[in-house]
Amino acid sequence: MTTSVFIFTASLVFLSCEGEDIGPPIIPPPPVACFTVIDVMDYFSVSSTSTGEISEYLWQVSGEHQTLFKPKGNYAVIDLSLVTTTITVSLTVNNSGGSSTYTEMIDLPALSFHRKYGLGKNLESEWSNNVDYEWYIDQTTTGQYGSTNCGPSCATMAIKWANPDFTKSVEDARNAFPIIFPSTGWTKYFMTSYLTDNQTANEKMYFLDTDNLKKQIDNGSIVILSLDMHYIRYMDISKPEFRIDGFIPYNMKGWYHAIIVKGYKIVDGILWFEVYDPYSSGYRYNDGALKGRDRYYRSEDITSAAYQCKDITQAATIGDPYPEIIIVYRSDGVHPH
């Protein structure tokens, strides 16, 4: 009885399988290739926007600078070179149903200073009153009070800028004005006095706004100003080689600090001031340059930071609404650039 049931059941299964129509395997339609090109600033990227089922991405590039192209699966990175160039990029996408190819010519701009260091893509205007000899100072290398020597450092740098034969050190400047609390910094009074005592023409003015600051640069001067560094935004930590914004995080208000403004660039409508920030603290870029040297701060940040940092000598003047800046003039009358 049991054997008969088993044979009968097996026969039904066999007949059922024999009559089932499985059909041919399903083949997907070929994908459609496409990609988008993005100008990121210091490099370009291409990203697949292909549609359909995709099993493989194949990139090809032709042109004078093919080595700039770095494929990574469904996207690629294109490094910029020092010259403008054009490359042709093709993307082929495959699946079991077929393939499709999309091709596009890409004009690549040169890796300019402002692209390389994060200021932007399109330079509109620039001016610098730099000189062709060394005059930058990292205040943290200036002795016992290096951490608060921004004032003496800026005054010494300004005199060196105006007079290449000036040889006094920041320690000499600090010792010229011993103050009651040696661990504190200089006010603008000490800076202007030291500049005058060392035959460097200078003048105090109200800050007013960054248009006035830019005007002083256009006239060939440099400017010493004090900032609350809390209001200078901190850099994008994913871009440590960019030379914009603050490189030290000032998380609390009241970080008063003197810097020198010596130039500017207007890029993509943003006014950037070129500064010597003496508080490098030994921090360097990969090329060895100190991070406080030729740094770029946004005009809007400088405005906020300046208005939050009034000199103690101004605080005694009731109703004095504006922060002050120190204009430093070259003794030889030369207009640097």
Steps between C-alpha positions, in 0.01 A plus 500: 500500500777748592701416189202561272435844651865600455503393132174682431623824668833490318317456170291810564810706581673377185201578281463844655868592439488364150208725410638830653625766252809667660567732204824671390713701753400865547752734338495862622489783247835668433582786737524860380835668570531858621706702749513850648808721533549709815754780545593451865764781493836333554394197293216379275286192554288292261221286640292243317132583461443194283164321520408133497661193650880542488760232564812688385630856455779552247663844477725615218678832458699662224684829475831655589468449876342157533686430825282757677206261477447261794203258459342355813206277406195706408684833529841651428716785628683732260797691642573840352842585357686829477365564149156492342427183305219300341438130546240266353335264745291194407295282732378158390251315718424129454259229606402162357261671259756726336693823548483873441765773473488872577781738398567863591785748450598678820686833506716513809624833641851540636559434869531867592608630841143581600372157395786310662470676834122516530411862425279421202487457123492843336747770603350846451758729661809482721772709657787423735743729677744220568873556461765270360690436825416309817294686758256244645535404870344210690437661838521169685875494428562839663594408854335476839182686404467359150138397554396865555755672276265566209524879551881521516520249212267703277685823584836339423371347175357837394831676559686227306251544216560876493876474553689189380806604704316480833659228714338524844317193631157455652669462838654845449153639431352332806777629723455854371163520676508300823146478629354421839377156400770354270282209392245731335517642148555846361232759438504714187668774701810287546501397133472855363759625749748231399440567130558874551808445718649296216433759229210315338221726378162394636155632574203380700162504330155365563435163340151598373471213250701275271465742207709744702746220579526410130561867416808505726639196317431663163696802621808283563483470879466207734266494797526368855169416657377311803238228475300275725608180326185319612326681213745375234339178383700180537631327190349195330706224663457278192705758305811556716701641205249778433633836617171654604327564834640429843740211554466494879154452657409788734194352667436783746456874458771734618802364308642843418779489247695739272565422134631681192290545187722548195287417196173364369338288230142516375398153382146401398374820659664430839753748636789317667768689692856372479647499850807429701360333811795469740347215701620214278606295803725296272205369294608445139357395165641199320734729305653624826343849505373624835120514512480858625698630206294616199174380653167627364215615724155600374413868513173432683684301769762773543224757542323294769827417676623862496178639646517244780854604595528859613831613641497556876607861435183550296282344766578800720346732242128496561297475184793407274319267257775386263806279536830651393762385253864599456605605150871443432673686217824418319777746572638481145166582339516188285161351415550121531301250297 
